[in-house]
């Protein structure tokens, strides 16, 4: 659990491979920032420094490893706090907000607002943390399962197309 007391700005970041979406909230819930952000060190540094003008900044990510590693490293380098909102906590929190659409802006807002209002849901992102090591292992298992699923779907499609060739137009 991360202690989020003492932070003035909560930056929820819905990370992506090429771009992220960030939503920064003040402690009272006022939005400071709500837009896309490229996966680029210079842009991330500029954003963190801009937000630090409002006080202490806490970056909250939904994926601390792989695609979320750069924002985490840049946040640490600029003196910002870093926390992780686990997937299950994120899904439960998302149920508390209106709407069902899963969009990057909505997810980034939910991440930031959950950190601001429900700090007990956060986990510390520490390189030496045993939980982080377990998350890396689980992330690897998720990748393996996703690859197996894709491989199985492709095999099924191939078999169906062999049996009924006109299906190829449907899958194309």
Buried (B, 14 or more C-beta within 10 A) or exposed (E): EBEBEEBBBBBBBBBBEEBBBBBBBBBEEEEBBBEBBEBBEEBBBBBBEBBBEBEBBBBBBBBBBEBBBBBBBBBBEBEBBBBBBBEEBBEEBBEEEEEEEEEBBBBBBBBBBBBBBBBEBBBBBEEEBEEBEEBEEEBEEEEEEEEEEEEEEEEEBEEBBEEEEEEEEEEE
